[in-house]
């Protein structure tokens, strides 16, 4: 029996017992005494439950780059409050824009944790999570954050949207190494016969490091890999496109920003490059594709996105329909918004489990720490948090896949609950 039901059952049993005693003995007390008892009963807690959302809403990479999870989480809490909140208590959202800097991030963490006294952070999406250790030491659960850096594989009490198997004892991953699977590359090899893949990156440290990770995974799956690097300040995407055509690439992966991707696609169209898939990531899985790639129709219709959450455009799914209905006032939609919505749902489920005895940081954290195969009503590939002493050598991983089609938008390719592969886990460092 759930805790809340046990609590209500205990109340009912006590009421029946009192009634039996009064009936058996008879009452000689005036009616006013019973009225007084009702007036002085403990009042139900109606204070808001306060949560914090830290976002790099303004940052060097653009004002809207990181706001999707925030918008999705806020939409969920607005709908939750309209339906009565958590056990009659509203969820009050406190936002903080860290400006995309470490200093700003520490300032936000201090404000939300020490001044606003939030119960938890939700849907954290930041460029530099410098305050992660402070959040952890304060034992504030950070729920459903986007793992842009290594924080969610480093610190306890931080629960990224995709889960973690790492010890999270203050050291990143296992001895500084994180691990990732090759499911994306396996999918295109098995389902579409791809054999040659190109990886495009900037001559910039973070971009180059991510490109090396992609190259490592592709080679592990037996691909011929073509590496292309361009100057960050003056990228020559025309030269890249010409080489892609000459090499006969089936797939194109990238480690560049959205603006760079649009330029790359334009160059590919101009050079007559045709590929099985121009593969992008969750951050670029948005409704703005038609405008972002307006000058590259061939490349635009070769865009594929992969991730670990159900396609936000899959309105045949009831949970997705609810998300879309609640966010219909937004100008655009994105996969990150849906994941922010799922993060808010995750916090809410934790808070509801705590409601009978009080929604505290410790109770919410305990719920999160026990999370096994959480799906947010089917919106997420099952998420787990474990603390494995050794990194896994392989893992069965499921994948959400969609491709863009003009006139239809993002079209799901199969069911993410059945598009699964047993793949090796490869080490990398950020």
C-alpha positions in Angstrom: 0.0 0.0 0.0 1.5 3.4 -1.0 2.5 5.7 1.9 -0.3 8.2 1.3 -2.9 5.5 1.3 -1.5 4.1 4.6 -1.8 7.6 6.1 -5.4 8.0 5.0 -6.2 4.5 6.3 -4.7 5.3 9.7 -6.8 8.4 9.9 -10.0 6.5 9.0 -9.3 3.8 11.6 -8.7 6.4 14.3 -11.9 8.2 13.5 -13.9 4.9 13.7 -12.3 4.0 17.1 -13.2 7.4 18.6 -16.8 7.2 17.3 -17.2 3.8 18.9 -15.9 5.0 22.3 -18.2 8.0 22.3 -21.2 5.9 21.3 -20.6 3.2 23.9 -20.0 5.6 26.9 -22.4 8.3 26.0 -21.5 12.0 25.8 -22.1 14.6 28.4 -19.9 17.3 26.8 -21.5 20.4 25.2 -21.6 20.7 21.4 -19.3 23.7 21.6 -16.4 21.5 22.8 -16.6 19.5 19.6 -16.6 22.6 17.5 -13.6 23.9 19.4 -11.7 20.7 18.7 -12.3 21.1 14.9 -11.1 24.6 14.9 -7.8 23.8 16.7 -6.9 20.7 14.6 -3.5 21.1 12.8 -3.9 23.0 9.6 -2.9 21.2 6.3 0.4 22.5 5.0 -0.4 24.9 2.1 3.0 26.6 1.7 4.4 26.4 -1.8 7.1 23.8 -2.6 10.0 25.8 -4.0 12.2 24.5 -6.8 15.0 26.1 -8.7 15.9 26.1 -12.4 19.3 27.2 -13.5 19.7 28.0 -17.2 22.4 29.6 -19.3 19.6 31.7 -20.9 22.2 34.2 -22.0 25.5 32.7 -23.0 28.3 33.0 -25.6 26.6 30.4 -27.8 23.3 32.2 -28.1 20.3 33.2 -26.1 18.0 30.3 -26.9 20.5 27.5 -27.0 19.8 26.3 -23.4 16.3 27.4 -22.6 14.3 24.4 -23.9 14.4 22.2 -20.7 13.5 25.3 -18.6 10.5 26.0 -20.8 9.3 22.4 -20.7 9.7 22.2 -16.9 7.8 25.4 -16.3 5.0 24.2 -18.6 4.7 21.0 -16.5 4.6 22.9 -13.2 2.0 25.3 -14.5 -0.3 22.5 -15.5 0.4 20.7 -12.2 -0.5 23.8 -10.2 -3.7 24.2 -12.2 -4.7 20.7 -11.1 -4.0 21.3 -7.4 -0.2 20.9 -7.1 1.3 18.3 -4.9 -1.1 17.3 -2.1 -2.7 20.7 -2.3 0.6 22.6 -2.4 1.7 24.7 -5.4 5.1 24.3 -6.9 6.9 27.6 -6.9 9.6 28.0 -9.5 12.6 30.2 -8.9 14.7 30.8 -12.0 18.3 31.9 -12.4 20.3 32.8 -15.5 24.0 32.1 -15.0 25.0 33.8 -18.2 27.0 30.8 -19.3 29.9 31.4 -16.9 31.3 29.6 -14.0 31.1 32.6 -11.8 27.5 33.2 -12.7 26.7 29.5 -12.1 28.1 29.7 -8.6 26.1 32.8 -7.9 22.9 31.1 -9.0 23.6 28.0 -6.9 24.2 30.2 -3.8 21.0 32.2 -4.4 18.7 29.3 -5.0 20.1 27.0 -2.3 21.1 29.3 0.5 18.8 32.3 0.0 15.7 30.8 -1.7 16.0 27.5 0.2 14.7 25.4 -2.8 13.9 21.8 -2.1 15.5 20.7 -5.4 16.9 21.9 -8.7 15.1 20.7 -11.8 16.1 20.6 -15.5 19.5 22.3 -15.0 20.9 23.2 -18.4 24.1 25.2 -18.3 27.3 25.8 -20.2 29.6 25.6 -17.2 28.3 23.8 -14.1 30.9 25.2 -11.8 28.6 25.1 -8.8 27.9 21.3 -9.0 30.1 20.4 -6.1 28.3 23.1 -4.0 25.0 21.6 -4.9 26.2 18.1 -3.9 27.8 19.2 -0.6 24.5 20.8 0.3 22.7 17.5 -0.5 20.2 19.3 -2.8 18.9 16.9 -5.4 19.4 18.1 -8.9 16.8 16.3 -11.0 16.8 15.7 -14.8 19.7 18.0 -15.7 21.3 18.0 -19.2 24.8 16.4 -19.0 26.6 19.0 -21.0 29.7 18.5 -18.8 30.9 15.7 -16.6 29.1 16.8 -13.4 26.3 14.2 -13.5 28.9 11.4 -13.6 30.9 13.0 -10.8 28.8 14.1 -7.9 26.3 12.4 -5.6 22.8 14.0 -5.4 23.0 15.0 -9.1 20.6 13.0 -11.3 21.0 13.6 -15.0 18.1 13.1 -17.4 19.8 10.0 -18.9 20.9 8.3 -15.7 24.4 7.2 -14.6 26.1 4.0 -13.6 29.3 5.7 -12.3 30.2 5.7 -8.6 29.6 9.5 -8.4 32.0 9.9 -5.5 33.6 13.2 -6.5 35.8 11.6 -9.2 34.5 11.7 -12.7 33.3 8.3 -14.0 35.8 5.6 -13.3 39.3 7.1 -12.6 38.4 10.1 -14.7 36.9 8.1 -17.7 33.3 8.2 -18.7 31.8 5.6 -20.9 29.5 5.7 -23.9 27.9 3.2 -26.2 27.9 2.7 -30.0 24.2 2.2 -30.5 23.8 5.1 -32.9 26.4 3.8 -35.3 25.1 0.2 -34.9 21.6 1.5 -35.9 22.7 3.1 -39.2 24.9 0.2 -40.1 22.3 -2.5 -39.5 19.2 -0.6 -40.5 20.5 1.4 -43.5 23.7 -0.4 -44.6 26.0 2.6 -43.9 29.7 1.9 -44.2 31.5 5.2 -44.6 31.0 8.0 -42.1 32.4 11.5 -41.9 33.0 13.5 -38.7 33.1 17.3 -39.0 34.6 19.4 -36.2 36.1 22.8 -35.4 39.8 23.2 -34.5 38.6 24.0 -31.0 39.3 21.9 -27.9 35.7 20.9 -27.0 34.6 20.3 -30.6 37.7 18.2 -31.4 37.3 16.1 -28.2 33.7 15.2 -29.1 34.7 14.4 -32.7 37.3 12.0 -31.4 34.7 10.2 -29.3 32.4 9.8 -32.4 35.3 8.6 -34.5 36.2 6.0 -31.8 32.6 4.7 -31.8 32.4 4.5 -35.6 35.7 2.6 -35.9 34.5 0.2 -33.2 31.5 -0.6 -35.4 33.7 -1.2 -38.4 33.1 2.1 -40.4 35.6 3.7 -42.7 35.9 7.1 -41.0 36.6 10.4 -42.8 37.7 13.2 -40.5 37.1 16.8 -41.5 38.2 19.8 -39.4 37.6 23.5 -40.1 38.8 26.7 -38.6 36.5 28.0 -35.9 36.8 31.6 -37.0 36.7 31.1 -40.7 35.3 27.7 -41.5 35.7 26.5 -45.1 32.7 24.2 -45.4 32.9 24.2 -49.2 36.1 22.3 -49.1 34.6 19.9 -46.6 31.6 19.3 -48.9 33.8 18.6 -51.9 35.8 16.0 -49.9 32.6 14.4 -48.6 31.5 13.9 -52.2 34.8 12.5 -53.3 35.0 10.1 -50.3 31.4 8.8 -50.9 30.3 9.3 -47.3 27.1 7.5 -46.3 26.7 9.4 -43.0 27.8 12.8 -41.7 28.2 13.4 -38.0 29.3 16.8 -36.6 30.7 18.5 -33.6 29.8 22.0 -34.6 27.1 24.5 -33.6 23.7 25.0 -35.2 24.9 27.9 -37.3 27.8 25.8 -38.5 25.5 22.9 -39.3 23.3 25.1 -41.5 26.4 26.4 -43.4 27.7 22.8 -43.8 24.3 21.7 -45.2 24.3 24.6 -47.7 27.7 23.7 -48.8 26.7 20.0 -49.2 23.7 21.0 -51.3 25.8 23.3 -53.5 28.3 20.5 -54.1 25.6 18.0 -54.9 26.5 15.7 -51.9 23.9 13.1 -51.2 24.1 11.0 -48.0 21.9 8.4 -46.3 21.8 10.6 -43.2 23.1 13.9 -41.9 22.9 12.9 -38.2 22.3 15.6 -35.6 21.7 15.5 -31.8 18.9 16.1 -29.3 19.8 19.8 -29.0 19.0 20.3 -32.7 15.8 18.2 -32.6 13.6 21.3 -33.0 10.6 22.6 -35.0 12.8 25.4 -36.5 14.5 23.1 -39.0 12.5 24.5 -41.9 13.8 28.0 -41.2 17.3 27.0 -40.0 18.1 25.0 -43.1 15.9 27.1 -45.6 18.7 27.2 -48.2 19.6 23.5 -48.1 16.5 21.5 -49.0 18.3 18.3 -50.0 20.4 18.2 -46.8 17.4 19.3 -44.7 15.5 16.3 -45.8 18.4 14.0 -45.0 18.5 15.2 -41.3 18.2 12.5 -38.7 18.1 12.9 -34.9 18.8 10.3 -32.3 18.3 10.4 -28.5 16.9 8.7 -25.4 13.4 10.3 -25.3 10.3 9.9 -27.3 9.9 12.1 -30.3 8.1 15.4 -29.3 6.2 15.3 -32.6 4.8 11.8 -31.9 1.3 12.9 -31.0 -0.1 9.4 -31.3 1.4 8.9 -27.9 -0.8 10.0 -25.0 2.1 11.4 -22.9 3.4 13.4 -25.8 -0.1 14.7 -26.6 -0.3 16.1 -23.0 3.1 17.8 -23.4 2.1 19.3 -26.7 -1.3 20.5 -25.4 0.4 22.2 -22.4 3.0 23.9 -24.6 0.9 24.9 -27.5 1.4 28.6 -26.5 5.2 28.3 -27.2 6.4 29.6 -30.6 8.5 26.5 -31.2 8.8 23.0 -29.9 11.9 20.9 -29.2 13.1 17.6 -27.8 14.8 19.5 -25.0 11.5 21.0 -24.0 10.0 17.5 -23.7 13.0 16.3 -21.6 12.5 19.4 -19.3 8.8 18.4 -19.0 10.0 14.8 -18.0 12.4 16.2 -15.4 9.6 18.2 -13.8 7.4 15.1 -13.8 10.3 13.2 -12.1 10.5 15.7 -9.3 6.8 15.7 -8.9 6.7 11.9 -8.5 9.4 12.2 -5.9 7.5 15.0 -4.1 4.2 13.0 -4.1 6.0 10.1 -2.5 7.1 12.4 0.3 3.9 14.4 0.7 2.4 12.6 3.7 5.5 13.1 5.9 6.7 16.4 4.3 8.5 17.3 1.1 12.2 17.7 2.1 15.5 17.6 0.3 16.4 14.4 2.0 13.2 12.6 1.1 13.2 13.7 -2.5 16.9 12.7 -2.8 16.2 9.3 -1.3 13.4 8.7 -3.9 15.8 9.7 -6.7 18.6 7.6 -5.4 16.3 4.5 -5.6 15.2 5.4 -9.2 15.3 2.3 -11.4 14.0 2.2 -14.9 12.1 5.5 -14.6 10.3 6.4 -17.9 8.3 9.5 -17.2 5.1 7.8 -18.4 7.0 6.4 -21.4 8.7 9.6 -22.5 12.2 8.4 -21.6 14.1 5.3 -22.4 14.3 3.6 -18.9 16.7 5.6 -16.7 18.8 4.0 -14.0 21.1 5.2 -11.3 23.5 2.7 -10.0 27.0 2.9 -8.5 29.1 0.2 -10.2 32.6 -0.4 -8.9 33.8 -1.2 -12.4 32.7 0.3 -15.7 30.4 -1.9 -17.8 32.1 -3.5 -20.9 28.8 -3.7 -22.8 25.2 -2.7 -22.3 21.8 -3.1 -23.9 20.7 0.4 -25.0 17.5 1.5 -26.7 17.4 4.4 -29.1 14.9 7.0 -30.2 15.3 7.9 -33.9 13.5 10.4 -36.1 14.1 12.0 -39.5 13.0 15.3 -40.9 10.5 15.4 -43.8 9.2 18.6 -45.3 5.5 18.9 -44.8 5.6 16.3 -42.0 8.3 17.5 -39.6 10.1 15.0 -37.4 8.9 11.5 -38.2 9.7 8.7 -35.8 11.6 5.7 -37.2 10.4 2.7 -35.3 9.6 2.3 -31.6 12.3 3.4 -29.2 11.3 0.7 -26.7 12.2 -1.9 -29.4 15.1 -0.3 -31.2 17.7 -1.7 -28.9 21.3 -3.0 -29.3 23.8 -4.8 -27.1 26.9 -2.5 -27.7 30.3 -2.0 -26.2 30.9 0.8 -23.8 34.0 2.9 -24.8 36.0 5.2 -22.5 36.3 8.9 -23.1 37.3 12.1 -21.3 35.7 15.5 -21.5 
